[in-house]
Amino acid sequence: MNARTTVRPEPFLLLAVAVFFLGYGPDRSQSMPLLLGFGVAFAAYLWSVGKAGLSWNQLLIIAVAFRLLLFLAPNIWTDDHYRYIWDGMCSIHGISPFAFTPDALVKTMPEVFTPALYAKLNSPHFYSVYPPLAQLDFALAAWIGKGNVWASTLILRGIAISFDLASIGMLGLLLKNDAQRVRKVALYALNPLVLMEFTVNVHTEVLMIAPCLLATHLFRRERWNVSAVFLAIGAAAKLWPLFFLAWIPSRTTLKRSILYIALVILLFVLSWTPFWAPGFLAHFGSSLKLYMSWLEFNGALFEGMRRVLGDALVKGTGLLSAITLIGLGVYAISLWKRKSRNWPESMLWLLAIYLFGAQAVQPWYILPLVAFAVLTGWRWTIVWTLLIMPTYLTYSTVPYVQPYWWIPVEYALLLAFMGWEMNGRRRDRNKAALALGDQNASPIVR
């Protein structure tokens, strides 16, 4: 066996032990064991990626093994899956999840929407905000699991693992000719936050990554219409891929851009039709507005602005959203001017701008950035998966209180690393330009 495929088992064993501990050990209220366990897991992850030699097939086997290791873990880091199952129960009983709040259903149909399940919901007063592909996921889990929470959770977990492995496969395909393909894809495939938030906590961001990556692959092959279909599928899982449409005019003609964007939006709109109900727009809009103005968690710009300007000018006023949209617009215009050819790079920064301006940035929100970073070479997103973990200190007390002291520390360290990484790239470009200039100025000696 050559050096490239000689596998050192120690880092993988340490990572397996740490991940097993996280999956089957402390719940989110036990902050110190959780953070210490994650610190060990992250160190083992870096060791696994940096030192252990793997072939592509070996990486796939290990990625599958880690996800199967966590398949039966109790879901004790989140309560979002209860709402997923509730929405799925709505769909399989012929009720649009956007038609009624849980408050209404638990009163009118308690034999289906039981008080026991209702009591576990974290937002029972709101209409659903989950897009169509996520709703299909929930309905399938509720139908196969017959409403049983544990059985339905396992179905959700199986679907999440399938999409996660598809993302790994797509990353491998997009990096097929890269000599560092295995090491780069391992940054996503073995990341402990990816493992916990997708495999164990079944958060729906996992549903959007593979379709977006496939859309990128098909766009590169100039299969425009099929690419648009998969980007629409990604948007039907999570609304964020609609931001990525801002890149399209920088890459192709105006006519083709208009057709591509129109097709994505048309398919995205049509995907909602099975869930249409009277008052749909008002209900979904009200929940989306409440989500954007009421939920606050780990938002750096939001916390900074509210301390300077006060809640009255920041929270729920639309000021933060306006600033974020301006940032997205400025970046989109820069893409058009530069005629950017790199879709993963553009996806990464478009989503990053949105998250930096968001009022709520949960740990699982940043995981699509990890997948896009694999394709771009940026590593600050990997660092963020470590820095964002102390936000779980929020759940160490009842009522929940955010560790506000950590937010400036988290983002200061993140911005410092981003600056260091950008400066390194700038130096590399300058060296390359100087080397090219020397070659052009010097005679070629044969």
BAKOL-733245 format. One record per residue (C-alpha): x, y, z; residue in three letters. Coordinates in pm, 1 decimal. Last residue first. Example, Ala and Ser with C-alpha at 12.3 -4.5 7.8 and 13.67 -1.06 7.14 Angstrom:
2
        px        py        pz  rest
    1367.0    -106.0     714.0   SER
    1230.0    -450.0     780.0   ALA
//
This chain:
446
        px        py        pz  rest
    1667.1    2622.0   -2397.0   ARG
    1690.1    2963.0   -2236.2   VAL
    1367.6    3163.9   -2245.9   ILE
    1446.8    3533.1   -2240.9   PRO
    1333.3    3718.7   -1930.4   SER
    1064.4    3989.2   -1920.2   ALA
     762.6    3762.8   -1969.9   ASN
     893.6    3512.9   -1718.0   GLN
     968.1    3786.0   -1466.6   ASP
     618.0    3927.7   -1508.5   GLY
     462.5    3586.2   -1453.6   LEU
     664.5    3545.8   -1133.8   ALA
     558.9    3891.9   -1018.5   LEU
     193.2    3815.1   -1088.7   ALA
     215.4    3482.1    -905.6   ALA
     381.1    3649.2    -607.8   LYS
     109.5    3915.3    -602.5   ASN
    -163.3    3653.9    -621.6   ARG
      -7.4    3456.6    -334.8   ASP
      22.5    3770.9    -123.2   ARG
    -345.9    3851.4    -181.1   ARG
    -444.1    3496.9     -89.0   ARG
    -251.3    3523.1     235.2   GLY
    -413.5    3858.6     313.0   ASN
    -755.4    3704.0     257.3   MET
    -673.2    3419.9     497.1   GLU
    -543.8    3653.0     767.5   TRP
    -848.3    3875.8     728.9   GLY
   -1082.8    3577.9     749.9   MET
    -900.9    3455.5    1060.0   PHE
    -936.7    3795.4    1225.8   ALA
   -1302.1    3812.3    1119.4   LEU
   -1371.3    3475.2    1283.4   LEU
   -1185.9    3565.1    1602.2   LEU
   -1376.0    3894.0    1629.4   ALA
   -1701.3    3715.8    1539.1   TYR
   -1678.8    3459.3    1816.5   GLU
   -1544.9    3700.2    2079.2   VAL
   -1813.5    3957.8    2000.7   PRO
   -2084.7    3684.7    2031.5   ILE
   -1936.7    3515.8    2340.5   TRP
   -2032.1    3785.2    2591.6   TRP
   -2394.1    3755.5    2482.0   TYR
   -2408.1    3397.4    2607.8   PRO
   -2777.3    3369.4    2511.9   GLN
   -3028.5    3315.6    2789.6   VAL
   -3281.4    3032.8    2792.1   TYR
   -3532.2    3032.8    3074.0   PRO
   -3409.4    2795.6    3200.1   VAL
   -3030.0    2772.5    3189.9   THR
   -2771.9    2569.2    2997.6   SER
   -2960.8    2615.7    2671.3   TYR
   -2786.1    2935.6    2563.9   THR
   -2447.9    2770.0    2623.4   LEU
   -2517.6    2614.2    2282.3   TYR
   -2379.3    2940.4    2141.0   THR
   -2043.1    2795.4    2247.3   PRO
   -2049.6    2588.9    1923.5   MET
   -2020.6    2884.3    1685.7   ILE
   -1641.2    2911.4    1710.6   LEU
   -1582.7    2550.7    1604.7   LEU
   -1800.4    2550.7    1292.3   THR
   -1665.3    2901.4    1226.6   TRP
   -1311.7    2765.5    1184.7   VAL
   -1433.6    2547.2     898.2   ILE
   -1604.9    2849.9     740.6   THR
   -1275.3    3038.6     763.2   TRP
   -1113.9    2772.6     542.3   ARG
   -1160.8    2915.3     194.4   TRP
   -1030.8    2681.7     -76.1   GLY
   -1323.3    2733.5    -310.7   THR
   -1480.4    2391.4    -362.2   LEU
   -1458.0    2276.5       0.7   VAL
   -1575.1    2624.4     102.0   ALA
   -1909.5    2562.2     -71.5   PHE
   -1972.8    2255.7     147.5   ALA
   -1872.6    2441.8     464.2   VAL
   -2092.1    2737.4     368.7   LEU
   -2389.4    2499.2     349.4   PRO
   -2316.1    2429.4     719.3   LEU
   -2359.4    2788.2     842.1   ILE
   -2729.6    2764.4     925.8   TYR
   -2672.0    2457.1    1143.6   TRP
   -2511.6    2662.8    1420.1   PRO
   -2809.2    2905.2    1439.7   GLN
   -2759.2    3254.5    1301.9   VAL
   -3059.1    3472.3    1391.4   ALA
   -3087.6    3845.4    1319.1   GLN
   -2916.5    3798.4     984.9   ALA
   -2666.1    4044.4     838.9   GLY
   -2361.2    3818.5     863.5   PHE
   -2584.4    3533.6     746.4   LEU
   -2695.6    3716.1     430.0   TYR
   -2340.8    3820.0     344.2   ILE
   -2224.8    3460.6     398.1   ALA
   -2496.3    3327.0     165.6   LEU
   -2384.7    3555.4    -115.7   LEU
   -2020.4    3486.8     -32.1   TRP
   -2043.4    3107.6     -52.6   LEU
   -2269.6    3101.3    -355.2   MET
   -2031.0    3333.5    -541.9   SER
   -1732.1    3113.3    -466.3   GLU
   -1930.2    2801.9    -565.7   PRO
   -2033.1    2976.3    -893.7   TRP
   -1686.4    3072.7   -1009.4   ASN
   -1698.7    3235.5   -1352.6   ARG
   -1722.4    3595.3   -1232.8   SER
   -1780.3    3847.2   -1508.3   LYS
   -1595.9    4104.9   -1295.8   ARG
   -1863.2    4370.4   -1349.1   LYS
   -2148.8    4125.1   -1299.0   TRP
   -1992.3    3986.4    -981.9   LEU
   -1936.2    4337.0    -845.1   SER
   -2303.5    4412.2    -909.5   ILE
   -2402.0    4102.6    -710.7   ALA
   -2176.5    4209.8    -421.5   TYR
   -2336.5    4554.4    -408.3   VAL
   -2684.3    4401.4    -421.4   GLY
   -2613.0    4150.9    -143.0   LEU
   -2479.6    4428.2      78.4   GLY
   -2781.2    4648.6       0.1   ILE
   -3008.9    4355.9      82.2   LEU
   -2832.8    4311.1     417.4   THR
   -2867.6    4680.2     501.3   ILE
   -3238.1    4670.4     415.0   ALA
   -3290.3    4356.0     623.0   SER
   -3125.7    4523.1     923.5   LEU
   -3344.3    4831.7     888.6   LEU
   -3664.0    4626.3     849.7   GLY
   -3812.1    4767.5    1169.5   THR
   -3858.4    4438.1    1356.9   GLY
   -3567.9    4496.7    1592.6   LYS
   -3341.7    4782.7    1486.7   VAL
   -3478.4    5130.1    1558.5   LEU
   -3684.2    5043.7    1867.7   ALA
   -3425.1    4792.5    1988.7   ASP
   -3159.1    5057.5    2049.8   GLY
   -2926.1    5240.9    1811.3   LEU
   -2580.8    5146.5    1944.1   VAL
   -2663.2    4830.9    2137.5   ARG
   -2921.9    4728.4    1878.4   ARG
   -2668.9    4779.0    1599.2   MET
   -2401.5    4554.3    1749.3   GLY
   -2646.2    4277.0    1834.5   GLU
   -2796.2    4284.1    1484.5   PHE
   -2456.8    4295.3    1312.9   LEU
   -2337.4    3992.3    1510.5   ALA
   -2653.6    3778.8    1503.1   GLY
   -2607.6    3498.9    1755.7   ASN
   -2978.0    3436.7    1809.8   PHE
   -3282.3    3655.7    1766.7   GLU
   -3621.5    3528.4    1656.9   LEU
   -3889.7    3799.0    1661.0   TRP
   -3831.2    4010.6    1349.9   SER
   -3727.5    3752.3    1089.0   MET
   -3935.4    3466.2    1228.0   TYR
   -4234.2    3692.5    1290.5   LEU
   -4215.5    3816.2     932.4   LYS
   -4187.8    3461.1     800.2   LEU
   -4481.9    3356.0    1016.6   SER
   -4696.0    3645.0     893.2   SER
   -4598.6    3586.0     531.1   GLY
   -4683.5    3216.3     550.4   PHE
   -5027.0    3293.3     694.0   HIS
   -5105.2    3588.6     466.3   ALA
   -4987.4    3405.1     156.1   LEU
   -5178.1    3086.7     243.7   PHE
   -5504.5    3256.4     343.6   GLY
   -5708.7    2981.2     184.0   PRO
   -5482.3    2682.3     122.0   ALA
   -5202.5    2593.8    -118.1   TRP
   -4980.0    2309.1      -5.7   PHE
   -4983.7    2113.3    -331.3   PRO
   -4924.0    2446.1    -516.0   THR
   -4595.9    2534.6    -343.5   TRP
   -4371.2    2362.7    -598.3   SER
   -4527.3    2577.4    -871.0   LEU
   -4364.8    2890.4    -725.9   VAL
   -4018.9    2730.2    -725.5   PHE
   -4069.2    2597.3   -1076.7   LEU
   -4160.4    2944.7   -1204.6   LEU
   -3877.0    3111.8   -1009.4   ILE
   -3614.9    2872.3   -1146.1   VAL
   -3751.3    2900.7   -1500.9   LEU
   -3755.9    3280.9   -1486.6   ALA
   -3396.6    3292.2   -1358.7   ILE
   -3275.6    3067.8   -1641.6   TYR
   -3472.9    3252.1   -1911.0   LEU
   -3355.3    3592.6   -1789.2   ILE
   -2995.3    3474.8   -1768.4   SER
   -3015.7    3321.2   -2116.3   ARG
   -3132.9    3650.4   -2261.0   LYS
   -2875.1    3856.6   -2070.9   LEU
   -2592.0    3632.2   -2181.5   THR
   -2398.5    3409.5   -1941.6   THR
   -2178.6    3412.7   -1631.1   ARG
   -2227.4    3747.2   -1459.2   SER
   -2602.9    3739.3   -1520.4   PRO
   -2628.8    3411.1   -1317.8   ILE
   -2466.4    3529.4    -994.3   TRP
   -2774.4    3702.3    -849.7   ALA
   -2962.7    3373.8    -891.2   LEU
   -2765.8    3249.3    -591.3   PHE
   -2990.0    3445.6    -356.2   PHE
   -3279.7    3215.3    -453.6   LEU
   -3068.5    2936.7    -305.6   PRO
   -3156.3    3073.7      42.7   TRP
   -3523.8    2972.8      44.7   LEU
   -3458.0    2627.6     187.8   LYS
   -3588.2    2297.7      49.7   ALA
   -3786.1    2446.0    -239.5   ALA
   -3484.5    2666.7    -312.0   ALA
   -3272.2    2354.5    -363.0   GLY
   -3537.4    2210.6    -593.5   ILE
   -3536.4    2538.0    -791.0   ALA
   -3158.2    2504.2    -824.7   LEU
   -3217.3    2152.5    -949.0   PHE
   -3461.9    2259.9   -1219.3   VAL
   -3239.3    2550.0   -1326.2   ALA
   -2950.6    2309.1   -1386.1   SER
   -3179.3    2094.7   -1598.7   VAL
   -3262.9    2401.1   -1807.6   ASN
   -2904.9    2520.7   -1848.3   TRP
   -2726.4    2203.1   -1941.9   ARG
   -2415.8    2405.8   -2022.5   GLU
   -2180.6    2146.8   -1868.0   ARG
   -2076.5    2404.2   -1608.0   ARG
   -2445.3    2468.0   -1539.1   PHE
   -2496.9    2095.6   -1481.4   LEU
   -2224.2    2083.0   -1218.8   HIS
   -2348.6    2396.3   -1043.4   THR
   -2708.8    2268.2   -1039.9   ALA
   -2575.2    1943.9    -890.2   LEU
   -2410.8    2144.5    -612.8   LEU
   -2734.8    2330.7    -547.3   CYS
   -2935.8    2006.9    -541.8   PRO
   -2681.6    1847.6    -300.3   ALA
   -2682.6    2141.2     -55.9   ILE
   -3055.3    2213.6     -17.3   MET
   -3180.1    1908.3     175.0   LEU
   -2908.8    1925.1     442.5   VAL
   -3034.5    2270.8     538.5   GLU
   -3339.6    2084.1     671.4   THR
   -3200.2    2007.9    1014.9   HIS
   -3197.1    1636.2    1095.1   VAL
   -3064.5    1682.7    1452.7   ASN
   -2867.4    1356.7    1457.2   VAL
   -2746.7    1316.8    1098.0   THR
   -2759.2    1682.3     991.9   PHE
   -2667.1    1886.6    1298.3   GLU
   -2440.9    1626.7    1457.9   MET
   -2245.2    1504.3    1156.7   LEU
   -2210.8    1849.2    1000.7   VAL
   -2091.8    1986.3    1335.9   LEU
   -1840.4    1701.0    1362.5   PRO
   -1687.4    1772.0    1019.6   ASN
   -1602.8    1436.3     863.7   LEU
   -1769.5    1471.6     522.1   ALA
   -1715.0    1846.5     489.2   TYR
   -1340.2    1874.8     541.3   LEU
   -1314.1    1520.7     405.2   ALA
   -1409.8    1661.1      63.8   VAL
   -1088.2    1863.9      58.1   LYS
    -864.4    1579.9     172.4   ARG
   -1011.1    1339.9     -80.8   VAL
    -996.6    1583.7    -372.7   ARG
    -637.9    1697.7    -320.3   GLN
    -522.9    1591.2    -669.7   ALA
    -822.8    1771.9    -817.9   ASP
    -962.3    1611.7   -1132.9   ASN
   -1287.2    1488.6    -978.2   LYS
   -1341.0    1800.0    -765.4   LEU
   -1697.8    1861.7    -887.3   LEU
   -1765.4    1488.1    -874.4   LEU
   -1628.0    1452.5    -521.5   GLY
   -1836.5    1745.4    -402.2   LEU
   -2138.4    1584.1    -565.5   MET
   -2073.7    1255.4    -386.4   GLY
   -2041.1    1432.0     -52.2   ILE
   -2365.9    1617.3    -118.1   SER
   -2536.1    1287.6    -208.5   ALA
   -2407.9    1146.7     120.6   LEU
   -2578.6    1434.5     302.4   ASP
   -2900.0    1385.5     105.3   PHE
   -2913.2    1016.9     199.6   SER
   -2817.5    1091.0     561.3   ILE
   -3099.0    1345.2     589.6   ALA
   -3350.6    1098.3     444.0   ILE
   -3244.4     829.0     691.7   GLY
   -3262.9    1076.6     978.2   ARG
   -3612.1    1189.8     884.3   LEU
   -3710.2     822.1     876.7   ILE
   -3551.1     773.8    1218.6   LEU
   -3741.2    1074.5    1351.1   THR
   -4066.8     929.1    1221.1   SER
   -4003.8     607.2    1413.0   ALA
   -3919.7     800.5    1729.9   TRP
   -4217.0    1036.3    1707.3   VAL
   -4480.2     779.1    1608.1   ASN
   -4707.0     953.1    1358.8   GLY
   -4739.7     648.7    1135.0   LYS
   -4360.3     638.4    1094.6   GLY
   -4394.5     577.0     720.4   ILE
   -4652.7     853.7     681.3   TRP
   -4490.6    1095.4     928.8   ALA
   -4149.0    1055.5     766.9   ALA
   -4286.8    1094.1     414.5   LEU
   -4485.8    1400.6     518.5   ALA
   -4183.2    1563.4     681.0   PHE
   -3964.4    1514.9     373.1   ASP
   -4241.8    1644.9     150.0   LEU
   -4270.6    1947.2     377.7   GLN
   -3894.7    2008.5     343.6   ALA
   -3934.4    1995.9     -33.0   LEU
   -4227.0    2240.8     -10.2   PRO
   -4077.5    2518.7     209.2   PRO
   -4082.7    2528.3     592.7   TYR
   -4236.1    2838.2     752.1   VAL
   -4527.6    2670.4     930.8   SER
   -4793.5    2885.0    1094.7   TYR
   -4697.5    3022.4    1433.1   PHE
   -4850.0    2983.0    1781.1   HIS
   -4701.2    2638.8    1844.8   PRO
   -4341.1    2760.0    1806.1   SER
   -4116.4    2535.2    2020.2   ASN
   -4335.5    2225.1    1991.1   LEU
   -4303.8    1965.6    2267.3   LYS
   -4643.7    2031.9    2427.8   ALA
   -4813.8    1979.9    2090.6   TYR
   -4680.1    1625.1    2073.5   LEU
   -4838.3    1535.4    2409.0   ALA
   -5152.7    1739.5    2331.2   PRO
   -5209.1    1509.5    2033.7   THR
   -5258.9    1622.4    1679.1   PHE
   -5450.7    1319.5    1557.4   VAL
   -5698.5    1254.1    1844.1   GLU
   -5671.9    1620.3    1943.2   PRO
   -5836.5    1730.4    1616.1   MET
   -6012.5    2064.0    1683.9   THR
   -5818.8    2188.3    1987.9   LYS
   -5474.6    2058.1    1893.8   VAL
   -5538.9    2185.0    1542.5   LEU
   -5598.5    2548.2    1637.7   ALA
   -5291.5    2597.0    1856.5   ASP
   -5085.3    2402.6    1601.6   PRO
   -5148.2    2691.7    1362.3   THR
   -5375.1    2629.3    1066.8   PHE
   -5363.4    2656.3     687.1   ALA
   -4987.2    2661.2     623.8   PHE
   -4932.0    2296.1     713.5   PRO
   -5197.2    2221.2     448.2   SER
   -5434.8    1955.9     576.2   ILE
   -5495.5    1632.3     386.5   GLY
   -5423.7    1403.0     678.7   HIS
   -5082.9    1305.2     538.2   ILE
   -4992.5    1672.9     504.8   SER
   -5087.7    1776.4     858.1   CYS
   -4901.9    1480.4    1009.1   MET
   -4593.0    1593.2     820.2   GLY
   -4624.7    1940.3     970.8   ASP
   -4639.2    1786.3    1319.0   TRP
   -4342.3    1560.7    1239.0   ILE
   -4129.8    1857.1    1132.0   TYR
   -4252.8    2052.5    1434.9   ARG
   -4128.5    1775.4    1664.3   TYR
   -3802.0    1766.5    1470.9   HIS
   -3725.9    2122.9    1577.5   ASP
   -3674.4    2017.9    1941.1   ASP
   -3295.7    2023.1    1931.0   THR
   -2984.1    1880.7    2094.5   TRP
   -3152.8    1575.6    2248.7   ILE
   -3241.9    1368.5    1942.1   ASN
   -3144.3    1030.9    2082.2   PRO
   -2872.4     858.0    1878.0   ALA
   -2990.1     562.2    1671.2   LEU
   -2832.8     673.1    1341.7   PHE
   -2517.8     816.3    1498.6   LEU
   -2284.6     526.7    1418.0   LEU
   -2458.1     498.5    1080.4   LEU
   -2344.1     850.2    1000.6   ARG
   -1986.9     775.8    1108.8   PHE
   -1981.1     455.7     901.1   ALA
   -2109.4     630.0     586.7   VAL
   -1830.8     889.5     603.4   ALA
   -1574.7     616.1     678.4   ILE
   -1681.7     412.1     375.6   ILE
   -1684.3     719.9     151.9   LEU
   -1337.9     824.0     268.9   LEU
   -1205.2     473.8     204.0   GLN
   -1347.6     481.2    -147.3   ASN
   -1172.7     810.3    -221.0   TRP
    -840.2     684.7     -88.4   SER
    -724.8     800.1     250.7   LEU
    -398.8     913.7     411.7   GLY
    -434.2    1033.1     770.0   ALA
    -252.2    1348.9     870.0   LYS
    -452.4    1659.0     783.1   GLY
    -812.0    1541.7     754.6   VAL
    -802.7    1299.1    1047.4   SER
    -602.8    1536.4    1266.9   TRP
    -842.9    1820.7    1192.6   LEU
   -1133.9    1591.0    1280.6   TYR
    -962.3    1467.0    1596.5   ALA
    -923.0    1828.7    1711.6   ALA
   -1288.9    1895.2    1628.2   PHE
   -1404.7    1585.9    1817.6   ALA
   -1199.4    1681.7    2123.1   VAL
   -1346.9    2032.1    2119.6   GLY
   -1694.6    1887.4    2065.2   PHE
   -1659.8    1670.4    2373.1   GLY
   -1540.9    1966.9    2577.3   LEU
   -1829.8    2177.9    2452.5   LEU
   -2092.9    1911.6    2524.3   LEU
   -1946.2    1817.6    2862.3   PRO
   -1947.2    2190.6    2954.5   MET
   -2291.6    2273.6    2819.3   SER
   -2511.5    2008.2    2971.5   GLN
   -2835.8    2178.1    2861.3   SER
   -2778.7    2063.8    2502.4   ARG
   -2797.5    1697.5    2598.2   ASP
   -2485.3    1512.9    2700.0   PRO
   -2408.6    1158.0    2584.4   GLY
   -2535.1     951.6    2291.3   TYR
   -2448.9    1174.5    1996.6   GLY
   -2170.2    1376.6    2155.8   LEU
   -2005.2    1069.7    2307.9   PHE
   -2031.5     881.4    1979.8   PHE
   -1873.2    1179.7    1803.7   VAL
   -1584.0    1180.9    2051.1   ALA
   -1528.7     804.3    2025.3   VAL
   -1548.9     809.9    1644.2   ALA
   -1312.4    1107.8    1622.4   LEU
   -1060.4     929.5    1844.3   LEU
   -1090.5     614.1    1634.5   LEU
   -1054.5     816.6    1315.4   PHE
    -746.8     996.3    1446.1   PRO
    -581.1     668.4    1553.4   GLU
    -650.2     458.8    1241.2   PRO
    -361.6     588.1    1029.7   ARG
    -451.3     495.2     674.5   VAL
    -189.0     415.8     415.4   THR
    -356.2     513.3      87.0   THR
    -130.7     798.8     -15.1   ARG
     182.7     641.2     124.3   ALA
     149.4     336.6     -98.6   ASN
       0.0       0.0       0.0   MET
//
